[in-house]
Amino acid sequence: MKLILIGIQGAGKSTQGNLLSEKLNIPYLSTGHIFREMAKEKTPEGRYIKETINAGYLIPDDRTLQIVSEYLHRSEYEKGYILDGFPRTTTQAEAFENGIRKVIYLKVSDKEALWRLSGRDDEREDDTLKAIRKRIDLFHKFTEPVLEYFNKKGVLLEIDGEQSIEKIHEEILANLQ
């Protein structure tokens, strides 16, 4: 089973991704995690990725597609995966067909997302208020059209992400049957 989780930063994608991974026995893959790991590398690409994400910008489509494709060709993703943080643009969505069963949109308000992120214990270098606001703006500008793209394909599942973690999880599972 191949699933995609979409939502603004703070929507609960990693929480639900990990729960679904355990329940469905398929790996969870976050592009944010991939990019943060690459940003630690002392290479020109690592420095570029670090500067880009710390400023709150998106990695360009062609590079993102290449990185995600390379990861998904690994043997652990042959039977399926839960992908978080990709695609972020319609260009990425159109180029990435890959047999997706459902795209799960965890819908939360900007206010709720900012409130959740301000209470995080694991604050990251790219979690400055300015960078977070920039990513939320980029979500509305670039990723909301991706939701429409998947809706037209009939694979979009919109979930109220402001419910309890358990309720969200139950609703997702009920809609995967």
Number of C-alpha atoms within 10 A of each C-alpha: 16 18 22 24 26 28 27 25 21 23 25 21 24 19 12 21 24 16 16 20 15 12 11 14 13 21 19 22 24 19 17 13 12 13 18 19 13 17 21 13 13 9 11 10 13 17 14 14 23 22 14 17 20 20 17 22 15 18 16 12 17 11 10 18 18 10 14 18 13 10 14 16 10 9 8 12 17 13 11 19 23 27 24 24 19 21 25 24 21 19 14 17 20 12 12 15 8 10 10 17 15 20 22 24 21 22 17 19 15 17 9 14 22 18 12 14 19 14 9 11 7 8 11 10 11 17 20 16 13 12 17 22 17 15 20 19 15 18 20 13 13 16 23 17 16 23 25 13 17 19 14 10 9 12 17 21 19 17 19 15 22 16 11 10 13 11 14 18 19 11 14 20 13 9 11 12 5
